Amino acid sequence: MTPKFISLRRPLRALSALALTVVVSAGFASSASAYVTPAQAKLAAERGAGWFQTGQQESGDLGSDWGMTALAAAKVNAADVRTSLSTDSAQDFYLGEWQASGPGGAGTDAERGILAGVAGGIQTSRLSTAADATTSNLVARVAELFDGTQIGDTSLLNDDIFGVLALHQVEAPPELLQRFVDYLRTKQLPDGGWSWSAGSAFSDIDITGSVVAAFCAAGVGTGDADLQQAFELLHSVQDPATGGFIAPPPFGVGVNTDTTAWVASGLVQCGIDPQGPEWTTAQGKTPLDYLVSMQQPDGHFEWTGEYAGGSFETSSSVRPLVGVAFSTGPPARLDGASPAVRPAAAVADGTTVPITLVIDHGPGASDVRMCRVDVEDGSGLGAVLAEAETASTPGACVSEFATSSGPGGTTVSSLDGVAATAGYGWRVAVDGSAPRAETDEPIGFGDLVFLKFEAKVADPAPAPKVTVPAVAPIQRRAALGSRVSLHGGARWRNGGVEIELRCPRGLGGGGCRGLLTAQFRKHRGGRLLAGGATAYEVGSGSGDELTIPASEALRKRLADGQRLKLRLTAATRGEDGAVRLTHAKRFLAG
């Protein structure tokens, strides 16, 4: 019997027999009166995880690395999921892929890799000893892109949001996560929501759900004024009839699993029951109601009642059904003995590896920074700071430092102009260890080093005000994403506008999904009028002929025999939450 049958089908048969008579506590057991019982939610999650297992390729590929988060939520370790005893597991496949080429070069790729990898039992800061952080240390890759205020592309927010969620999973210092939250607060829109774009004037409900999760992951309480405003917005777009959440333009497909799952995940991260009274509609429906209603007999979840879903919709839906937000740690292995987290490979003496350095300069400087530093495995703290002063990414992570040696190891007396005083001093923690003033701990392969300037006595005087030199500017590149293309001319057929849409290669099982809209003007210089819209889901590397049902206004103009110029916009949602827009102009005659 293969591990696939051991890890999935036996538990499913057992649960199916028990579900009729036993209420199994999972996720939010307090929701006794909720429509979706804990047992039903658990069964739905296991069926969703089973869909990934059933469709697994012999290579170990699940169709999407997000699938490992669904497996972990359903208590299945990715190392136990394979098509036969002689083939690679899902964990083997994704570790091998990431060691070879990484999950992608953008910040959101590294962040997705961390979230998926943690769930899959992969040490994402210790993939390999390669010099390229995209294939060796995904935490250091995120560090490379942090300019002291935000991560990666300044025009995007999704890389900052998922930066919080990913770094939370690897137990990054809360002081660092709070830095990102401070930035996200400045981008909240008047209605209480956020967009994937830093410059957008319109809230995106999916993204707002993920920001709610990021705030709570960083330790913000649910009574926070900004969170309360976000909750008000989310309440306003909850559909009374289904319990799901509505996606407004530019991705306005109405109620859908992506939006509902991300909002539910935000609630879960905040410790809020998605089936509590506050999130139960007047018609008695909850977000989990809607998610369960979208599950199909084979276990996968559809996107909407009209449009198909797949790996992304399924992984997103499985997690909140059993009380998991965007990721969780790996469950125990089937054999009860193998480690849940895969051990990292051994490192040869003298190997240079990228590590992550986080520095909190204390209350007098209000500066928290994160950078990548390349050091020889086993280096001491002084050597790490010397390397950070000479060469870090971003540059100038350390401008100057002074250390001394004591019986317990190295002590930092000054760093970036912030010097120890009678009341304040520097403490260091390596990979989550207890902070201490002295350390002799060797630093190397995949470590996260945290230096913090903090009070060392009770009731100290105010910390001295210090202006810390900024890190060097980051070399940025354009964000990558699932931008579709529109081919050929527009044709009037069967009461609609027909046009070919193509999805680029290399996007995995998720492909391209979004909304295609048509607009037109009655006359030159007039305002744009709605001509119709249709949702689409096209496989990676494929094309499809789409028909946009024409609005009444467009029908009337074409009935007059006029030749109109259409403005077509394809809004494609990526797995990182961002929406990429493709614009095209086509002429159309009735």
C-alpha positions in Angstrom: 0.0 0.0 0.0 1.4 3.4 -1.0 1.8 6.3 1.4 -0.9 8.1 -0.5 -3.5 5.4 0.5 -2.1 5.3 4.0 -2.1 9.0 4.6 -5.5 9.9 3.0 -8.0 7.2 2.1 -7.9 5.3 5.4 -8.6 8.4 7.5 -11.3 9.5 5.0 -13.2 6.2 5.2 -13.0 6.3 9.0 -14.2 9.9 9.2 -17.0 9.3 6.8 -18.3 6.5 9.1 -17.9 8.5 12.2 -19.1 11.9 11.0 -22.8 10.9 11.2 -22.6 10.1 14.9 -19.6 11.9 16.4 -18.8 15.7 16.5 -15.1 15.9 16.1 -13.5 19.0 17.7 -11.5 20.9 15.1 -10.9 24.6 14.4 -13.6 26.5 16.2 -15.4 24.0 18.5 -17.4 26.8 20.2 -19.6 27.2 17.1 -22.1 24.5 18.2 -25.0 26.2 16.5 -23.1 27.0 13.2 -24.4 25.4 10.1 -21.0 23.9 9.3 -20.1 21.6 12.2 -16.5 21.0 13.2 -16.9 17.5 11.9 -18.2 18.7 8.5 -15.5 21.3 8.2 -12.8 18.7 9.0 -14.2 16.3 6.5 -14.3 19.0 3.8 -10.7 19.9 4.5 -9.6 16.3 4.3 -11.4 15.9 1.0 -9.7 19.0 -0.3 -6.3 17.7 0.7 -7.2 14.4 -0.8 -7.8 16.1 -4.2 -4.2 17.3 -4.2 -3.1 13.8 -3.4 -5.2 12.2 -6.1 -3.9 14.6 -8.7 -0.3 14.3 -7.7 2.2 13.7 -10.5 4.8 10.9 -10.3 7.4 13.7 -9.9 5.8 14.6 -6.6 4.3 17.8 -8.0 1.0 18.8 -6.5 0.2 21.3 -9.2 0.9 24.2 -6.8 3.2 24.6 -3.9 0.3 26.2 -2.0 -1.0 22.6 -1.9 1.4 21.8 1.0 -0.5 24.3 3.1 -3.7 22.4 2.5 -2.0 19.1 3.4 -0.6 20.5 6.6 -4.0 22.0 7.6 -5.6 18.5 7.1 -2.8 17.0 9.2 -0.9 15.3 6.3 2.8 15.7 6.1 4.0 16.5 2.6 6.9 14.0 3.1 4.3 11.2 3.3 2.5 12.1 0.1 3.8 10.3 -3.0 2.3 8.3 -5.9 4.3 5.1 -4.9 7.0 4.0 -2.6 9.6 4.4 -5.3 8.7 8.0 -6.3 9.5 11.4 -4.8 7.2 12.9 -2.2 5.7 16.4 -2.5 8.3 17.6 -0.1 11.1 16.1 -2.2 9.7 17.7 -5.3 9.4 21.3 -4.0 12.7 21.2 -2.2 14.4 20.0 -5.4 12.7 22.6 -7.5 13.6 25.4 -5.1 17.2 24.2 -4.8 17.5 24.3 -8.6 15.7 27.5 -9.5 13.9 28.8 -6.5 10.2 29.6 -6.2 10.7 32.8 -8.2 12.7 36.0 -8.0 10.1 38.5 -6.7 9.6 39.2 -3.0 6.1 37.6 -3.1 7.7 34.4 -4.6 10.1 34.0 -1.7 7.3 34.8 0.8 5.0 32.2 -0.9 7.8 29.8 -0.7 8.3 30.4 3.0 4.5 29.9 3.7 4.3 26.8 1.6 7.7 25.4 2.7 7.0 25.8 6.4 3.8 23.8 6.0 5.7 21.2 3.9 8.4 20.6 6.6 11.1 22.4 4.5 13.6 24.7 6.2 13.2 27.6 3.8 16.3 29.4 5.2 18.4 26.3 4.6 17.5 25.0 1.2 21.1 24.8 0.0 24.5 26.5 0.3 24.2 28.3 -3.0 25.3 31.9 -3.1 21.9 32.9 -4.7 19.5 33.5 -1.9 16.5 32.7 -4.2 17.8 29.0 -4.2 19.3 28.8 -0.7 17.7 31.1 1.9 14.3 32.6 1.2 14.3 34.6 4.5 17.5 36.2 3.4 16.0 36.9 0.0 13.1 38.8 1.7 15.8 40.7 3.7 17.6 41.7 0.5 14.4 43.6 -0.6 13.7 45.5 2.6 14.7 49.2 2.4 14.0 50.0 6.0 10.4 50.9 5.3 8.9 48.4 2.9 9.7 45.3 0.9 10.4 45.1 -2.8 8.3 47.1 -5.3 7.3 50.4 -3.8 4.1 50.4 -6.0 2.9 47.2 -4.4 1.6 46.3 -1.0 1.1 42.6 -1.4 4.9 42.0 -0.9 4.7 43.8 2.4 1.6 42.0 3.6 2.9 38.6 2.7 6.3 39.6 4.1 4.6 39.8 7.6 2.8 36.5 7.2 5.9 34.7 6.0 8.3 36.2 8.5 5.8 35.4 11.3 5.9 31.7 10.3 9.7 31.7 10.8 9.4 33.5 14.1 11.1 36.7 13.0 11.3 39.4 15.8 7.9 41.1 16.5 9.7 44.5 16.4 10.4 43.8 12.7 6.8 42.8 11.9 5.5 45.9 13.7 7.7 48.0 11.3 5.7 46.6 8.3 2.4 47.2 10.1 3.4 50.8 10.7 3.9 51.1 6.9 0.6 49.4 6.0 -1.3 51.7 8.3 -0.2 54.6 6.1 -1.8 52.9 3.1 -5.2 52.2 4.5 -8.0 53.7 2.4 -10.8 55.9 3.7 -13.3 53.0 3.6 -11.1 50.9 5.9 -9.6 48.6 3.3 -6.4 48.1 1.4 -5.4 47.4 -2.2 -2.6 45.3 -3.6 -1.3 48.5 -5.2 0.2 51.2 -3.0 -1.3 53.9 -5.2 -4.8 52.5 -5.7 -7.9 54.5 -4.6 -10.1 51.4 -4.4 -10.1 48.7 -1.7 -9.5 45.1 -2.6 -11.4 42.7 -0.3 -9.0 39.8 -0.8 -6.1 42.0 0.1 -8.0 43.5 3.0 -8.5 40.0 4.4 -4.8 39.3 4.2 -3.9 42.7 5.8 -6.2 41.8 8.7 -4.2 38.6 9.1 -0.9 40.4 8.9 -1.9 42.9 11.6 -2.8 40.1 14.0 0.3 38.0 13.1 2.3 41.0 14.1 0.5 41.1 17.5 -2.0 43.9 16.9 -5.2 43.4 19.0 -8.6 43.2 17.4 -9.7 46.3 19.2 -7.2 48.3 17.2 -9.0 51.3 15.5 -7.6 50.5 12.0 -8.7 46.8 12.3 -12.1 47.8 13.5 -12.5 50.0 10.4 -11.4 47.1 8.2 -14.0 44.8 9.9 -16.7 47.3 9.1 -15.8 47.2 5.4 -15.8 43.4 5.4 -19.2 43.3 7.0 -20.5 45.6 4.3 -19.5 43.2 1.5 -20.7 39.9 3.2 -23.4 38.4 1.1 -26.5 37.7 3.2 -27.8 34.8 1.1 -24.5 32.8 1.1 -22.3 34.1 3.9 -19.5 34.6 1.4 -17.7 37.8 0.6 -18.1 39.9 -2.6 -15.2 41.1 -4.7 -15.7 44.6 -6.1 -14.1 46.0 -9.3 -11.6 45.7 -10.9 -12.0 42.0 -10.1 -15.7 42.1 -9.5 -16.8 38.5 -10.0 -19.2 38.8 -7.0 -19.1 36.2 -4.3 -16.2 33.8 -4.8 -14.1 31.3 -2.8 -10.8 33.2 -3.2 -12.2 36.4 -1.5 -14.2 34.4 1.1 -11.3 32.2 2.0 -8.8 35.1 2.4 -11.2 37.1 4.6 -11.9 34.0 6.6 -8.2 33.4 7.0 -7.8 37.0 8.3 -10.4 36.3 10.9 -8.8 33.0 11.8 -5.4 34.7 12.3 -7.0 37.2 14.6 -8.6 34.4 16.7 -12.1 35.3 15.5 -14.6 32.5 14.7 -15.8 32.9 11.1 -19.0 31.2 12.3 -19.5 33.4 15.3 -22.7 35.5 15.6 -20.9 38.6 14.3 -20.2 36.8 11.0 -23.5 35.0 10.7 -25.8 36.7 8.3 -29.5 37.5 9.0 -30.3 34.4 6.8 -28.1 32.2 9.0 -25.2 31.9 6.7 -21.5 32.0 7.5 -18.2 32.2 5.4 -17.7 28.5 6.0 -21.2 27.8 4.7 -20.2 29.3 1.4 -16.9 27.5 1.2 -18.4 24.1 1.8 -21.1 24.8 -0.7 -18.5 25.3 -3.4 -16.8 21.9 -2.8 -17.2 19.4 -5.6 -17.6 15.6 -5.4 -13.9 15.1 -6.2 -12.9 17.4 -3.3 -11.8 20.5 -5.1 -13.5 23.9 -4.7 -14.9 25.9 -7.5 -14.1 29.6 -7.9 -17.8 30.8 -8.2 -21.1 29.1 -9.0 -20.4 29.7 -12.7 -16.6 29.4 -13.0 -14.4 26.5 -12.3 -11.7 26.5 -9.6 -8.6 24.5 -9.0 -5.5 24.3 -6.8 -5.5 27.9 -5.6 -9.2 27.9 -4.6 -8.8 24.5 -3.0 -5.8 25.3 -0.9 -7.2 28.7 0.1 -10.5 27.1 1.2 -9.1 24.1 3.1 -7.1 26.2 5.5 -9.7 28.3 7.3 -12.2 25.4 7.4 -10.0 23.8 10.1 -8.8 27.0 11.8 -5.6 27.7 9.8 -4.9 31.1 8.3 -2.3 31.3 5.5 0.1 28.6 6.7 0.9 26.3 9.7 3.7 24.0 10.8 3.9 20.5 9.4 2.1 17.7 11.3 3.7 14.5 12.6 4.9 11.9 10.2 2.9 8.7 9.6 5.5 6.4 11.0 5.6 8.4 14.3 9.4 8.5 14.2 10.6 10.5 11.2 11.1 14.2 11.9 8.1 16.5 10.8 10.7 19.0 9.6 13.2 17.8 7.1 16.8 18.1 8.5 19.0 20.5 6.6 21.9 19.3 4.6 25.4 19.2 6.2 27.6 22.2 5.6 31.3 21.8 4.9 33.7 23.8 7.0 34.5 27.3 5.6 31.4 27.3 3.4 30.1 30.9 2.8 26.3 31.0 3.2 23.7 33.9 3.3 22.2 34.7 6.7 19.7 37.3 7.9 20.6 40.1 10.2 17.9 42.2 11.9 18.8 45.3 13.9 16.5 47.3 16.2 18.3 50.5 17.1 16.0 51.1 20.1 13.6 53.8 21.2 16.0 56.7 20.6 16.5 55.9 16.9 13.2 54.4 15.7 15.0 52.3 13.1 14.6 48.6 12.5 16.4 47.1 9.5 16.9 43.7 8.0 19.6 42.6 5.5 21.3 39.7 4.0 24.9 39.0 5.0 27.2 36.3 3.6 29.4 34.7 6.2 31.5 31.6 6.7 29.5 28.9 8.5 30.5 29.0 12.2 31.4 32.7 12.3 31.3 34.7 15.5 29.2 37.8 16.0 32.2 40.1 15.4 32.8 38.5 12.0 29.2 38.8 11.1 29.1 42.6 11.9 32.4 43.1 10.0 30.9 41.4 6.9 27.7 43.5 7.3 29.8 46.6 7.4 31.8 45.6 4.3 29.2 44.0 2.1 25.5 43.5 2.8 22.3 43.6 0.8 20.9 46.2 1.0 24.3 47.9 1.5 25.4 49.9 4.6 23.4 47.7 6.9 26.1 48.4 9.4 28.0 51.7 9.3 30.3 51.1 12.3 30.5 48.9 15.4 32.6 48.2 18.5 32.7 45.0 20.4 34.5 43.6 23.4 35.2 40.1 24.7 34.1 38.8 28.1 33.7 35.4 29.8 30.5 34.8 28.0 31.7 35.8 24.5 31.3 38.9 22.4 29.5 42.0 23.6 28.4 44.9 21.3 29.1 48.2 22.9 28.2 50.4 19.9 26.5 49.9 16.6 25.7 52.4 13.9 26.3 55.3 16.4 24.1 53.8 19.1 26.3 53.3 22.1 25.5 51.5 25.3 24.7 53.6 28.4 24.1 53.0 32.1 20.5 52.2 31.3 20.6 50.7 27.8 22.7 48.1 26.0 22.8 45.7 23.1 21.5 42.2 23.3 21.7 39.4 20.7 19.5 36.4 19.8 20.4 33.8 17.2 17.6 31.8 15.6 15.1 32.6 18.4 17.4 32.0 21.3 16.9 34.0 24.5 18.5 37.5 24.1 21.7 38.0 25.9 24.4 40.6 26.3 27.2 38.3 25.5 27.3 35.4 23.0 29.8 32.9 21.8 27.3 31.0 19.7 28.6 30.1 16.2 26.5 31.7 13.4 26.0 30.3 10.0 23.8 28.3 7.6 20.3 29.8 7.5 20.5 31.6 10.9 18.6 34.8 11.7 20.6 37.1 14.0 18.7 39.7 16.0 20.4 42.6 17.7 18.3 44.9 19.8 19.2 48.0 21.8 17.0 48.0 24.9 16.8 48.9 28.6 18.9 46.8 30.9 17.7 48.2 34.2 14.3 49.0 35.6 12.9 52.5 34.9 15.8 53.7 32.8 16.1 57.4 31.7 14.9 58.1 28.1 17.1 56.6 25.5 19.4 59.1 23.8 18.1 60.3 20.4 20.3 59.1 17.6 20.0 59.5 13.8 21.1 56.2 12.3 22.7 56.2 8.8 20.2 54.8 6.3 20.7 51.6 4.4 21.8 52.0 0.8 19.1 52.3 -1.9 17.9 49.0 -3.4 18.2 48.2 -7.0 14.6 47.4 -8.1 13.2 45.6 -11.0 9.7 45.4 -12.4 7.2 43.1 -10.7 6.4 39.9 -12.5 3.0 38.4 -12.7 0.4 36.5 -14.6 -0.3 39.3 -17.2 -2.5 37.9 -20.0 -2.6 39.0 -23.6 -5.5 39.7 -26.0 -5.1 38.4 -29.5 -6.8 39.2 -32.8 -9.8 41.4 -33.5 -13.0 41.7 -31.6 -16.1 40.0 -33.2 -19.8 40.5 -32.6 -21.4 37.0 -32.1 -24.6 35.9 -30.4 -25.1 39.1 -28.6 -21.6 39.4 -27.2 -18.1 40.5 -28.0 -15.8 37.6 -28.8 -12.0 37.8 -28.4 -9.1 35.5 -27.7 -7.3 35.7 -24.4 -4.0 33.9 -23.8 -2.3 33.0 -20.5 1.6 33.0 -20.3 3.5 29.8 -19.6 5.2 28.9 -16.3 2.3 29.7 -14.0 1.6 26.2 -12.7 -1.8 24.7 -12.1 -3.3 28.1 -11.2 -3.0 29.5 -14.7 -4.8 32.9 -15.2 -8.1 33.9 -13.7 -9.8 37.2 -13.6 -12.3 39.5 -15.2 -12.4 40.9 -18.7 -14.4 44.1 -19.2 -15.4 46.1 -22.3 -16.0 49.9 -22.3 -16.9 52.4 -25.0 -17.7 56.0 -25.6 -20.8 57.4 -27.4 -18.7 60.1 -28.9 -15.1 61.3 -28.8 -14.3 62.9 -25.5 -17.3 61.4 -23.8 -17.1 59.3 -20.6 -16.5 55.6 -20.8 -19.6 53.5 -20.6 -19.9 49.8 -19.5 -20.1 47.4 -22.4 -20.1 44.2 -20.5 -17.9 41.9 -18.5 -17.1 38.2 -18.1 -14.9 36.2 -15.8 -12.2 33.9 -17.2 -9.9 31.0 -16.1 -7.4 29.9 -18.6 -4.6 27.3 -18.1 -1.0 28.3 -18.2 0.4 28.4 -21.7 -3.2 28.1 -23.2 -5.7 30.4 -24.9 -9.4 30.6 -25.0 -12.1 32.3 -27.0 -14.1 34.5 -24.5 -17.5 36.1 -25.1 -18.4 39.2 -23.2 -22.2 39.5 -22.9 -23.0 43.0 -24.2 -24.6 45.6 -22.0 -27.9 47.1 -23.2 -26.1 50.4 -24.0 -23.6 48.6 -26.2 -26.3 46.7 -28.0 -28.2 49.9 -28.8 -25.0 51.6 -30.3 -24.2 48.6 -32.5 -27.9 48.4 -33.6 -27.4 51.8 -35.2 -24.7 50.2 -37.4 -21.9 52.2 -35.8 -18.3 51.2 -35.7 -17.1 51.6 -32.1 -13.7 51.6 -30.5 -13.8 49.3 -27.4 -11.5 49.6 -24.5 -10.8 46.1 -23.2 -9.3 45.5 -19.7 -8.3 42.1 -18.4 -7.7 42.1 -14.6 -5.8 39.0 -13.6 -5.5 37.9 -10.0 -2.1 36.3 -9.2 -1.4 33.9 -6.4 0.3 36.7 -4.5 -3.0 38.6 -4.4 -2.0 41.3 -6.9 -4.1 42.2 -9.9 -2.2 42.7 -13.1 -4.1 44.8 -15.7 -3.9 44.3 -19.5 -5.4 47.0 -21.7 -6.2 46.7 -25.4 -8.3 48.7 -27.9 -10.3 47.0 -30.6 -12.8 48.2 -33.2 -16.2 46.5 -33.4 -19.1 46.9 -35.8 -22.6 45.6 -35.3 
